[in-house]
Amino acid sequence: MTAKIAIELDDSHREFAEKIVKDGLYPSISSVVQAGIEQMMQNDDVPADALAGMADEIRRRMELPKDQWIPLEGDTMFEEVRALIRQKKLEKQNGI
């Protein structure tokens, strides 16, 4: 049994779904969405609760040795985080 519902996709998700339908990988955008949901249902690593998954990741990172932590000062923390993000984006763009 199927049910007809309306969903909203941001532009990048819509464009991707349209592209893979156009490329013949799926017959419709509904099929793309259904395949994504089916994959999540079958994937045992997906936490039932997003916050539980986030909490697990925080715990995992807290267990890292202190030398793997990124030192951040309270007054400049946000500026430092933004700089790290910019650096990661540049590395990704340059294939590093």
Phi and psi restraints in degrees (range 20) as a CNS / XPLOR table:
assign (resid 1 and name C) (resid 2 and name N)
       (resid 2 and name CA) (resid 2 and name C) 1.0 -120.8 20.0 2
assign (resid 2 and name N) (resid 2 and name CA)
       (resid 2 and name C) (resid 3 and name N) 1.0 156.8 20.0 2
assign (resid 2 and name C) (resid 3 and name N)
       (resid 3 and name CA) (resid 3 and name C) 1.0 -128.5 20.0 2
assign (resid 3 and name N) (resid 3 and name CA)
       (resid 3 and name C) (resid 4 and name N) 1.0 138.5 20.0 2
assign (resid 3 and name C) (resid 4 and name N)
       (resid 4 and name CA) (resid 4 and name C) 1.0 -88.8 20.0 2
assign (resid 4 and name N) (resid 4 and name CA)
       (resid 4 and name C) (resid 5 and name N) 1.0 124.2 20.0 2
assign (resid 4 and name C) (resid 5 and name N)
       (resid 5 and name CA) (resid 5 and name C) 1.0 -134.5 20.0 2
assign (resid 5 and name N) (resid 5 and name CA)
       (resid 5 and name C) (resid 6 and name N) 1.0 164.2 20.0 2
assign (resid 5 and name C) (resid 6 and name N)
       (resid 6 and name CA) (resid 6 and name C) 1.0 -107.4 20.0 2
assign (resid 6 and name N) (resid 6 and name CA)
       (resid 6 and name C) (resid 7 and name N) 1.0 136.8 20.0 2
assign (resid 6 and name C) (resid 7 and name N)
       (resid 7 and name CA) (resid 7 and name C) 1.0 -128.8 20.0 2
assign (resid 7 and name N) (resid 7 and name CA)
       (resid 7 and name C) (resid 8 and name N) 1.0 160.9 20.0 2
assign (resid 7 and name C) (resid 8 and name N)
       (resid 8 and name CA) (resid 8 and name C) 1.0 -114.2 20.0 2
assign (resid 8 and name N) (resid 8 and name CA)
       (resid 8 and name C) (resid 9 and name N) 1.0 135.3 20.0 2
assign (resid 8 and name C) (resid 9 and name N)
       (resid 9 and name CA) (resid 9 and name C) 1.0 -121.1 20.0 2
assign (resid 9 and name N) (resid 9 and name CA)
       (resid 9 and name C) (resid 10 and name N) 1.0 142.6 20.0 2
assign (resid 9 and name C) (resid 10 and name N)
       (resid 10 and name CA) (resid 10 and name C) 1.0 -72.8 20.0 2
assign (resid 10 and name N) (resid 10 and name CA)
       (resid 10 and name C) (resid 11 and name N) 1.0 167.9 20.0 2
assign (resid 10 and name C) (resid 11 and name N)
       (resid 11 and name CA) (resid 11 and name C) 1.0 -57.6 20.0 2
assign (resid 11 and name N) (resid 11 and name CA)
       (resid 11 and name C) (resid 12 and name N) 1.0 -41.9 20.0 2
assign (resid 11 and name C) (resid 12 and name N)
       (resid 12 and name CA) (resid 12 and name C) 1.0 -66.7 20.0 2
assign (resid 12 and name N) (resid 12 and name CA)
       (resid 12 and name C) (resid 13 and name N) 1.0 -39.6 20.0 2
assign (resid 12 and name C) (resid 13 and name N)
       (resid 13 and name CA) (resid 13 and name C) 1.0 -68.0 20.0 2
assign (resid 13 and name N) (resid 13 and name CA)
       (resid 13 and name C) (resid 14 and name N) 1.0 -41.5 20.0 2
assign (resid 13 and name C) (resid 14 and name N)
       (resid 14 and name CA) (resid 14 and name C) 1.0 -62.8 20.0 2
assign (resid 14 and name N) (resid 14 and name CA)
       (resid 14 and name C) (resid 15 and name N) 1.0 -46.0 20.0 2
assign (resid 14 and name C) (resid 15 and name N)
       (resid 15 and name CA) (resid 15 and name C) 1.0 -62.2 20.0 2
assign (resid 15 and name N) (resid 15 and name CA)
       (resid 15 and name C) (resid 16 and name N) 1.0 -41.8 20.0 2
assign (resid 15 and name C) (resid 16 and name N)
       (resid 16 and name CA) (resid 16 and name C) 1.0 -63.2 20.0 2
assign (resid 16 and name N) (resid 16 and name CA)
       (resid 16 and name C) (resid 17 and name N) 1.0 -46.7 20.0 2
assign (resid 16 and name C) (resid 17 and name N)
       (resid 17 and name CA) (resid 17 and name C) 1.0 -60.9 20.0 2
assign (resid 17 and name N) (resid 17 and name CA)
       (resid 17 and name C) (resid 18 and name N) 1.0 -43.8 20.0 2
assign (resid 17 and name C) (resid 18 and name N)
       (resid 18 and name CA) (resid 18 and name C) 1.0 -62.4 20.0 2
assign (resid 18 and name N) (resid 18 and name CA)
       (resid 18 and name C) (resid 19 and name N) 1.0 -39.0 20.0 2
assign (resid 18 and name C) (resid 19 and name N)
       (resid 19 and name CA) (resid 19 and name C) 1.0 -64.6 20.0 2
assign (resid 19 and name N) (resid 19 and name CA)
       (resid 19 and name C) (resid 20 and name N) 1.0 -46.2 20.0 2
assign (resid 19 and name C) (resid 20 and name N)
       (resid 20 and name CA) (resid 20 and name C) 1.0 -72.4 20.0 2
assign (resid 20 and name N) (resid 20 and name CA)
       (resid 20 and name C) (resid 21 and name N) 1.0 -24.7 20.0 2
assign (resid 20 and name C) (resid 21 and name N)
       (resid 21 and name CA) (resid 21 and name C) 1.0 -69.9 20.0 2
assign (resid 21 and name N) (resid 21 and name CA)
       (resid 21 and name C) (resid 22 and name N) 1.0 -45.9 20.0 2
assign (resid 21 and name C) (resid 22 and name N)
       (resid 22 and name CA) (resid 22 and name C) 1.0 -60.2 20.0 2
assign (resid 22 and name N) (resid 22 and name CA)
       (resid 22 and name C) (resid 23 and name N) 1.0 -38.1 20.0 2
assign (resid 22 and name C) (resid 23 and name N)
       (resid 23 and name CA) (resid 23 and name C) 1.0 -74.1 20.0 2
assign (resid 23 and name N) (resid 23 and name CA)
       (resid 23 and name C) (resid 24 and name N) 1.0 -5.3 20.0 2
assign (resid 23 and name C) (resid 24 and name N)
       (resid 24 and name CA) (resid 24 and name C) 1.0 86.5 20.0 2
assign (resid 24 and name N) (resid 24 and name CA)
       (resid 24 and name C) (resid 25 and name N) 1.0 10.4 20.0 2
assign (resid 24 and name C) (resid 25 and name N)
       (resid 25 and name CA) (resid 25 and name C) 1.0 -75.6 20.0 2
assign (resid 25 and name N) (resid 25 and name CA)
       (resid 25 and name C) (resid 26 and name N) 1.0 -29.4 20.0 2
assign (resid 25 and name C) (resid 26 and name N)
       (resid 26 and name CA) (resid 26 and name C) 1.0 -138.1 20.0 2
assign (resid 26 and name N) (resid 26 and name CA)
       (resid 26 and name C) (resid 27 and name N) 1.0 149.8 20.0 2
assign (resid 26 and name C) (resid 27 and name N)
       (resid 27 and name CA) (resid 27 and name C) 1.0 -77.1 20.0 2
assign (resid 27 and name N) (resid 27 and name CA)
       (resid 27 and name C) (resid 28 and name N) 1.0 -21.4 20.0 2
assign (resid 27 and name C) (resid 28 and name N)
       (resid 28 and name CA) (resid 28 and name C) 1.0 -158.8 20.0 2
assign (resid 28 and name N) (resid 28 and name CA)
       (resid 28 and name C) (resid 29 and name N) 1.0 165.0 20.0 2
assign (resid 28 and name C) (resid 29 and name N)
       (resid 29 and name CA) (resid 29 and name C) 1.0 -64.7 20.0 2
assign (resid 29 and name N) (resid 29 and name CA)
       (resid 29 and name C) (resid 30 and name N) 1.0 -34.7 20.0 2
assign (resid 29 and name C) (resid 30 and name N)
       (resid 30 and name CA) (resid 30 and name C) 1.0 -57.7 20.0 2
assign (resid 30 and name N) (resid 30 and name CA)
       (resid 30 and name C) (resid 31 and name N) 1.0 -40.9 20.0 2
assign (resid 30 and name C) (resid 31 and name N)
       (resid 31 and name CA) (resid 31 and name C) 1.0 -65.2 20.0 2
assign (resid 31 and name N) (resid 31 and name CA)
       (resid 31 and name C) (resid 32 and name N) 1.0 -36.7 20.0 2
assign (resid 31 and name C) (resid 32 and name N)
       (resid 32 and name CA) (resid 32 and name C) 1.0 -62.4 20.0 2
assign (resid 32 and name N) (resid 32 and name CA)
       (resid 32 and name C) (resid 33 and name N) 1.0 -47.9 20.0 2
assign (resid 32 and name C) (resid 33 and name N)
       (resid 33 and name CA) (resid 33 and name C) 1.0 -63.4 20.0 2
assign (resid 33 and name N) (resid 33 and name CA)
       (resid 33 and name C) (resid 34 and name N) 1.0 -44.0 20.0 2
assign (resid 33 and name C) (resid 34 and name N)
       (resid 34 and name CA) (resid 34 and name C) 1.0 -61.6 20.0 2
assign (resid 34 and name N) (resid 34 and name CA)
       (resid 34 and name C) (resid 35 and name N) 1.0 -40.5 20.0 2
assign (resid 34 and name C) (resid 35 and name N)
       (resid 35 and name CA) (resid 35 and name C) 1.0 -64.3 20.0 2
assign (resid 35 and name N) (resid 35 and name CA)
       (resid 35 and name C) (resid 36 and name N) 1.0 -39.9 20.0 2
assign (resid 35 and name C) (resid 36 and name N)
       (resid 36 and name CA) (resid 36 and name C) 1.0 -63.7 20.0 2
assign (resid 36 and name N) (resid 36 and name CA)
       (resid 36 and name C) (resid 37 and name N) 1.0 -43.3 20.0 2
assign (resid 36 and name C) (resid 37 and name N)
       (resid 37 and name CA) (resid 37 and name C) 1.0 -65.6 20.0 2
assign (resid 37 and name N) (resid 37 and name CA)
       (resid 37 and name C) (resid 38 and name N) 1.0 -42.4 20.0 2
assign (resid 37 and name C) (resid 38 and name N)
       (resid 38 and name CA) (resid 38 and name C) 1.0 -61.0 20.0 2
assign (resid 38 and name N) (resid 38 and name CA)
       (resid 38 and name C) (resid 39 and name N) 1.0 -41.0 20.0 2
assign (resid 38 and name C) (resid 39 and name N)
       (resid 39 and name CA) (resid 39 and name C) 1.0 -63.4 20.0 2
assign (resid 39 and name N) (resid 39 and name CA)
       (resid 39 and name C) (resid 40 and name N) 1.0 -42.0 20.0 2
assign (resid 39 and name C) (resid 40 and name N)
       (resid 40 and name CA) (resid 40 and name C) 1.0 -64.6 20.0 2
assign (resid 40 and name N) (resid 40 and name CA)
       (resid 40 and name C) (resid 41 and name N) 1.0 -37.9 20.0 2
assign (resid 40 and name C) (resid 41 and name N)
       (resid 41 and name CA) (resid 41 and name C) 1.0 -65.8 20.0 2
assign (resid 41 and name N) (resid 41 and name CA)
       (resid 41 and name C) (resid 42 and name N) 1.0 -33.0 20.0 2
assign (resid 41 and name C) (resid 42 and name N)
       (resid 42 and name CA) (resid 42 and name C) 1.0 -88.3 20.0 2
assign (resid 42 and name N) (resid 42 and name CA)
       (resid 42 and name C) (resid 43 and name N) 1.0 -18.0 20.0 2
assign (resid 42 and name C) (resid 43 and name N)
       (resid 43 and name CA) (resid 43 and name C) 1.0 -82.9 20.0 2
assign (resid 43 and name N) (resid 43 and name CA)
       (resid 43 and name C) (resid 44 and name N) 1.0 112.4 20.0 2
assign (resid 43 and name C) (resid 44 and name N)
       (resid 44 and name CA) (resid 44 and name C) 1.0 -70.8 20.0 2
assign (resid 44 and name N) (resid 44 and name CA)
       (resid 44 and name C) (resid 45 and name N) 1.0 -19.3 20.0 2
assign (resid 44 and name C) (resid 45 and name N)
       (resid 45 and name CA) (resid 45 and name C) 1.0 -79.4 20.0 2
assign (resid 45 and name N) (resid 45 and name CA)
       (resid 45 and name C) (resid 46 and name N) 1.0 -13.7 20.0 2
assign (resid 45 and name C) (resid 46 and name N)
       (resid 46 and name CA) (resid 46 and name C) 1.0 -73.7 20.0 2
assign (resid 46 and name N) (resid 46 and name CA)
       (resid 46 and name C) (resid 47 and name N) 1.0 117.0 20.0 2
assign (resid 46 and name C) (resid 47 and name N)
       (resid 47 and name CA) (resid 47 and name C) 1.0 -67.2 20.0 2
assign (resid 47 and name N) (resid 47 and name CA)
       (resid 47 and name C) (resid 48 and name N) 1.0 146.1 20.0 2
assign (resid 47 and name C) (resid 48 and name N)
       (resid 48 and name CA) (resid 48 and name C) 1.0 -64.1 20.0 2
assign (resid 48 and name N) (resid 48 and name CA)
       (resid 48 and name C) (resid 49 and name N) 1.0 -28.2 20.0 2
assign (resid 48 and name C) (resid 49 and name N)
       (resid 49 and name CA) (resid 49 and name C) 1.0 -124.0 20.0 2
assign (resid 49 and name N) (resid 49 and name CA)
       (resid 49 and name C) (resid 50 and name N) 1.0 123.6 20.0 2
assign (resid 49 and name C) (resid 50 and name N)
       (resid 50 and name CA) (resid 50 and name C) 1.0 -58.1 20.0 2
assign (resid 50 and name N) (resid 50 and name CA)
       (resid 50 and name C) (resid 51 and name N) 1.0 -37.2 20.0 2
assign (resid 50 and name C) (resid 51 and name N)
       (resid 51 and name CA) (resid 51 and name C) 1.0 -67.0 20.0 2
assign (resid 51 and name N) (resid 51 and name CA)
       (resid 51 and name C) (resid 52 and name N) 1.0 -34.6 20.0 2
assign (resid 51 and name C) (resid 52 and name N)
       (resid 52 and name CA) (resid 52 and name C) 1.0 -64.8 20.0 2
assign (resid 52 and name N) (resid 52 and name CA)
       (resid 52 and name C) (resid 53 and name N) 1.0 -40.3 20.0 2
assign (resid 52 and name C) (resid 53 and name N)
       (resid 53 and name CA) (resid 53 and name C) 1.0 -63.6 20.0 2
assign (resid 53 and name N) (resid 53 and name CA)
       (resid 53 and name C) (resid 54 and name N) 1.0 -41.4 20.0 2
assign (resid 53 and name C) (resid 54 and name N)
       (resid 54 and name CA) (resid 54 and name C) 1.0 -64.9 20.0 2
assign (resid 54 and name N) (resid 54 and name CA)
       (resid 54 and name C) (resid 55 and name N) 1.0 -41.5 20.0 2
assign (resid 54 and name C) (resid 55 and name N)
       (resid 55 and name CA) (resid 55 and name C) 1.0 -62.9 20.0 2
assign (resid 55 and name N) (resid 55 and name CA)
       (resid 55 and name C) (resid 56 and name N) 1.0 -40.2 20.0 2
assign (resid 55 and name C) (resid 56 and name N)
       (resid 56 and name CA) (resid 56 and name C) 1.0 -62.6 20.0 2
assign (resid 56 and name N) (resid 56 and name CA)
       (resid 56 and name C) (resid 57 and name N) 1.0 -41.9 20.0 2
assign (resid 56 and name C) (resid 57 and name N)
       (resid 57 and name CA) (resid 57 and name C) 1.0 -66.1 20.0 2
assign (resid 57 and name N) (resid 57 and name CA)
       (resid 57 and name C) (resid 58 and name N) 1.0 -40.0 20.0 2
assign (resid 57 and name C) (resid 58 and name N)
       (resid 58 and name CA) (resid 58 and name C) 1.0 -63.1 20.0 2
assign (resid 58 and name N) (resid 58 and name CA)
       (resid 58 and name C) (resid 59 and name N) 1.0 -44.5 20.0 2
assign (resid 58 and name C) (resid 59 and name N)
       (resid 59 and name CA) (resid 59 and name C) 1.0 -60.3 20.0 2
assign (resid 59 and name N) (resid 59 and name CA)
       (resid 59 and name C) (resid 60 and name N) 1.0 -43.1 20.0 2
assign (resid 59 and name C) (resid 60 and name N)
       (resid 60 and name CA) (resid 60 and name C) 1.0 -60.6 20.0 2
assign (resid 60 and name N) (resid 60 and name CA)
       (resid 60 and name C) (resid 61 and name N) 1.0 -45.0 20.0 2
assign (resid 60 and name C) (resid 61 and name N)
       (resid 61 and name CA) (resid 61 and name C) 1.0 -68.0 20.0 2
assign (resid 61 and name N) (resid 61 and name CA)
       (resid 61 and name C) (resid 62 and name N) 1.0 -33.7 20.0 2
assign (resid 61 and name C) (resid 62 and name N)
       (resid 62 and name CA) (resid 62 and name C) 1.0 -65.6 20.0 2
assign (resid 62 and name N) (resid 62 and name CA)
       (resid 62 and name C) (resid 63 and name N) 1.0 -24.4 20.0 2
assign (resid 62 and name C) (resid 63 and name N)
       (resid 63 and name CA) (resid 63 and name C) 1.0 -84.2 20.0 2
assign (resid 63 and name N) (resid 63 and name CA)
       (resid 63 and name C) (resid 64 and name N) 1.0 -6.2 20.0 2
assign (resid 63 and name C) (resid 64 and name N)
       (resid 64 and name CA) (resid 64 and name C) 1.0 -65.1 20.0 2
assign (resid 64 and name N) (resid 64 and name CA)
       (resid 64 and name C) (resid 65 and name N) 1.0 150.1 20.0 2
assign (resid 64 and name C) (resid 65 and name N)
       (resid 65 and name CA) (resid 65 and name C) 1.0 -60.2 20.0 2
assign (resid 65 and name N) (resid 65 and name CA)
       (resid 65 and name C) (resid 66 and name N) 1.0 147.5 20.0 2
assign (resid 65 and name C) (resid 66 and name N)
       (resid 66 and name CA) (resid 66 and name C) 1.0 -57.2 20.0 2
assign (resid 66 and name N) (resid 66 and name CA)
       (resid 66 and name C) (resid 67 and name N) 1.0 -29.6 20.0 2
assign (resid 66 and name C) (resid 67 and name N)
       (resid 67 and name CA) (resid 67 and name C) 1.0 -70.7 20.0 2
assign (resid 67 and name N) (resid 67 and name CA)
       (resid 67 and name C) (resid 68 and name N) 1.0 -10.1 20.0 2
assign (resid 67 and name C) (resid 68 and name N)
       (resid 68 and name CA) (resid 68 and name C) 1.0 -96.6 20.0 2
assign (resid 68 and name N) (resid 68 and name CA)
       (resid 68 and name C) (resid 69 and name N) 1.0 -2.8 20.0 2
assign (resid 68 and name C) (resid 69 and name N)
       (resid 69 and name CA) (resid 69 and name C) 1.0 -78.7 20.0 2
assign (resid 69 and name N) (resid 69 and name CA)
       (resid 69 and name C) (resid 70 and name N) 1.0 151.9 20.0 2
assign (resid 69 and name C) (resid 70 and name N)
       (resid 70 and name CA) (resid 70 and name C) 1.0 -97.0 20.0 2
assign (resid 70 and name N) (resid 70 and name CA)
       (resid 70 and name C) (resid 71 and name N) 1.0 115.6 20.0 2
assign (resid 70 and name C) (resid 71 and name N)
       (resid 71 and name CA) (resid 71 and name C) 1.0 -72.0 20.0 2
assign (resid 71 and name N) (resid 71 and name CA)
       (resid 71 and name C) (resid 72 and name N) 1.0 130.0 20.0 2
assign (resid 71 and name C) (resid 72 and name N)
       (resid 72 and name CA) (resid 72 and name C) 1.0 -133.0 20.0 2
assign (resid 72 and name N) (resid 72 and name CA)
       (resid 72 and name C) (resid 73 and name N) 1.0 133.7 20.0 2
assign (resid 72 and name C) (resid 73 and name N)
       (resid 73 and name CA) (resid 73 and name C) 1.0 -86.3 20.0 2
assign (resid 73 and name N) (resid 73 and name CA)
       (resid 73 and name C) (resid 74 and name N) 1.0 142.4 20.0 2
assign (resid 73 and name C) (resid 74 and name N)
       (resid 74 and name CA) (resid 74 and name C) 1.0 -56.3 20.0 2
assign (resid 74 and name N) (resid 74 and name CA)
       (resid 74 and name C) (resid 75 and name N) 1.0 -44.9 20.0 2
assign (resid 74 and name C) (resid 75 and name N)
       (resid 75 and name CA) (resid 75 and name C) 1.0 -71.1 20.0 2
assign (resid 75 and name N) (resid 75 and name CA)
       (resid 75 and name C) (resid 76 and name N) 1.0 -29.6 20.0 2
assign (resid 75 and name C) (resid 76 and name N)
       (resid 76 and name CA) (resid 76 and name C) 1.0 -116.2 20.0 2
assign (resid 76 and name N) (resid 76 and name CA)
       (resid 76 and name C) (resid 77 and name N) 1.0 12.5 20.0 2
assign (resid 76 and name C) (resid 77 and name N)
       (resid 77 and name CA) (resid 77 and name C) 1.0 -54.8 20.0 2
assign (resid 77 and name N) (resid 77 and name CA)
       (resid 77 and name C) (resid 78 and name N) 1.0 -48.5 20.0 2
assign (resid 77 and name C) (resid 78 and name N)
       (resid 78 and name CA) (resid 78 and name C) 1.0 -66.3 20.0 2
assign (resid 78 and name N) (resid 78 and name CA)
       (resid 78 and name C) (resid 79 and name N) 1.0 -38.3 20.0 2
assign (resid 78 and name C) (resid 79 and name N)
       (resid 79 and name CA) (resid 79 and name C) 1.0 -63.9 20.0 2
assign (resid 79 and name N) (resid 79 and name CA)
       (resid 79 and name C) (resid 80 and name N) 1.0 -41.1 20.0 2
assign (resid 79 and name C) (resid 80 and name N)
       (resid 80 and name CA) (resid 80 and name C) 1.0 -66.1 20.0 2
assign (resid 80 and name N) (resid 80 and name CA)
       (resid 80 and name C) (resid 81 and name N) 1.0 -41.5 20.0 2
assign (resid 80 and name C) (resid 81 and name N)
       (resid 81 and name CA) (resid 81 and name C) 1.0 -63.8 20.0 2
assign (resid 81 and name N) (resid 81 and name CA)
       (resid 81 and name C) (resid 82 and name N) 1.0 -43.8 20.0 2
assign (resid 81 and name C) (resid 82 and name N)
       (resid 82 and name CA) (resid 82 and name C) 1.0 -60.6 20.0 2
assign (resid 82 and name N) (resid 82 and name CA)
       (resid 82 and name C) (resid 83 and name N) 1.0 -40.7 20.0 2
assign (resid 82 and name C) (resid 83 and name N)
       (resid 83 and name CA) (resid 83 and name C) 1.0 -63.8 20.0 2
assign (resid 83 and name N) (resid 83 and name CA)
       (resid 83 and name C) (resid 84 and name N) 1.0 -41.9 20.0 2
assign (resid 83 and name C) (resid 84 and name N)
       (resid 84 and name CA) (resid 84 and name C) 1.0 -63.1 20.0 2
assign (resid 84 and name N) (resid 84 and name CA)
       (resid 84 and name C) (resid 85 and name N) 1.0 -40.1 20.0 2
assign (resid 84 and name C) (resid 85 and name N)
       (resid 85 and name CA) (resid 85 and name C) 1.0 -65.3 20.0 2
assign (resid 85 and name N) (resid 85 and name CA)
       (resid 85 and name C) (resid 86 and name N) 1.0 -44.3 20.0 2
assign (resid 85 and name C) (resid 86 and name N)
       (resid 86 and name CA) (resid 86 and name C) 1.0 -59.1 20.0 2
assign (resid 86 and name N) (resid 86 and name CA)
       (resid 86 and name C) (resid 87 and name N) 1.0 -42.7 20.0 2
assign (resid 86 and name C) (resid 87 and name N)
       (resid 87 and name CA) (resid 87 and name C) 1.0 -61.5 20.0 2
assign (resid 87 and name N) (resid 87 and name CA)
       (resid 87 and name C) (resid 88 and name N) 1.0 -44.5 20.0 2
assign (resid 87 and name C) (resid 88 and name N)
       (resid 88 and name CA) (resid 88 and name C) 1.0 -63.1 20.0 2
assign (resid 88 and name N) (resid 88 and name CA)
       (resid 88 and name C) (resid 89 and name N) 1.0 -40.3 20.0 2
assign (resid 88 and name C) (resid 89 and name N)
       (resid 89 and name CA) (resid 89 and name C) 1.0 -62.9 20.0 2
assign (resid 89 and name N) (resid 89 and name CA)
       (resid 89 and name C) (resid 90 and name N) 1.0 -43.6 20.0 2
assign (resid 89 and name C) (resid 90 and name N)
       (resid 90 and name CA) (resid 90 and name C) 1.0 -63.0 20.0 2
assign (resid 90 and name N) (resid 90 and name CA)
       (resid 90 and name C) (resid 91 and name N) 1.0 -43.0 20.0 2
assign (resid 90 and name C) (resid 91 and name N)
       (resid 91 and name CA) (resid 91 and name C) 1.0 -60.8 20.0 2
assign (resid 91 and name N) (resid 91 and name CA)
       (resid 91 and name C) (resid 92 and name N) 1.0 -41.5 20.0 2
assign (resid 91 and name C) (resid 92 and name N)
       (resid 92 and name CA) (resid 92 and name C) 1.0 -65.9 20.0 2
assign (resid 92 and name N) (resid 92 and name CA)
       (resid 92 and name C) (resid 93 and name N) 1.0 -41.9 20.0 2
assign (resid 92 and name C) (resid 93 and name N)
       (resid 93 and name CA) (resid 93 and name C) 1.0 -64.3 20.0 2
assign (resid 93 and name N) (resid 93 and name CA)
       (resid 93 and name C) (resid 94 and name N) 1.0 -34.6 20.0 2
assign (resid 93 and name C) (resid 94 and name N)
       (resid 94 and name CA) (resid 94 and name C) 1.0 -90.6 20.0 2
assign (resid 94 and name N) (resid 94 and name CA)
       (resid 94 and name C) (resid 95 and name N) 1.0 3.3 20.0 2
assign (resid 94 and name C) (resid 95 and name N)
       (resid 95 and name CA) (resid 95 and name C) 1.0 71.1 20.0 2
assign (resid 95 and name N) (resid 95 and name CA)
       (resid 95 and name C) (resid 96 and name N) 1.0 28.2 20.0 2
